[in-house]
Amino acid sequence: MSVPLVQMYRIARYVIAQKLRGNKRYPLVLMLEPLFRCNLSCSGCGKINYPQEILEKRLSYEDCMAAIDECGVPVVSIAGGEPLIHKDMPRIVQGFIERKKFVYLCTNALLLDARLDDYQPSPYLTFSIHLDGNRDRHDASVCRGGVYDKCVAAIAKALQRGFRVTINCTLFQGESAEEVAEHMETMMRLGVEGVMISPGYSYERAPRQDVFLKRKGSKELFRKIFALGKGRGWRFNQSSLYLDFLAGNRNYRCTPWGNPTRSVFGWQKPCYLLVGEGYTHSFASLMQDTEWHRYGTGINPKCADCMVHCGYEPSAVDETFRKPWQALKVALFGPRTTGPMIPEVEFSYDDPVLTPATPETTESTSASSNQHVA
């Protein structure tokens, strides 16, 4: 764990308050997407494929402040698109800091060198740099050469200026545990606060679908990675029980309400990974009107291979508060990397709407879905 004590304390205080109030569903991190425009076209992301009129949309400063005030979370992750393109981003970040919210400003770092003077180091501000592996791996992932070197240079400059910096690393098909371990070692030497690591989710809008890991393959890969990392002092920007989940030692139900998403379309149902499920006008409506029982691994075929932090980190945090001794054990000794894995959740599609499409219906279903998204 690499999260500062003050941040852990504030989050713990928030979670305990929710439990004392008897709230079974509560948000933990606001996923804010103030724009979809980006200066990269990554193979695993379909955001930039929206029509031009959507790419020109922006959430205003007032929209962003209203979103954090509505849901009341202690942490906000600002993604996109590329947030540094947004001309009001410095003001938006400062608004969150003045509310004493912990801000993770997610960026591909291409503009970070030019924009760094717009921000001041603060315990409430972290630059979360998207970096998917070593030079060849990352540049292939973002479909452009030279990006890795610019990222590393920007990270070094931000660290020198005294900013908090973390790495957001998404793993795809073809990764080897050895090259991920090499990437972790490089990031530790660079001096980043920690790495948030997660398997990629197969976005329906992603231009390539063959790059995503399946659930069993994800667990096997993470076991190999964690085995290589034992005793090396790697710093992860995640809960220990989520890492244990990635290694196949725990099964969690997804809690998508834990990381609600506010984008240019409104509040997204049920999470930022699923498109075409609808939007609503307010956070209260999102929590009350979303049919949460229709989503999650074992329930909805769209969620079949998902192990992404946005749905499962809140589940792990909840168990951390119920079983702190288990979280401490994993934090001290790392996830178990040998022995049998926990059996997968059984799939049961009782709802005919959620029944996986047959080959005969796939084409018509896909066409209908695309029309709904548009």
Buried (B, 14 or more C-beta within 10 A) or exposed (E): BBBBEEBEEBBBEBBEEBBEEEEEBBBBBBBBBBBBBBBBBBBBBBBBBBEEEBBEBBBEBEBBBBBBEBBBBBBBBBBBBBBBBBEBBBBBBBBBBEBEBBBBBBBBBBBBEEBBEEBEEBEBBBBBBBBBBBBEBBBBBBBBEEBBEBBBEBBBBBBEEEBBBBBBBBBBBEBEBEBBBBBBBBBBEBEBBBBBBBBBBBBBBBBBEEBBBBBEBBBBBBBBBBBBBEEEEBBBBBBBBBBBBBBBBBBBEBBBBBBBBBBBBBBBBBBBBBBBBBBBEBBEBBBEEBEBEBBBBBBBBBBBBBBBBBBBBBBBBBBBEEEEEBBEBBBEEBBBBEEEBBEBBEEEEEEEEBEEEEEEEEEEEEEEBEEEEE
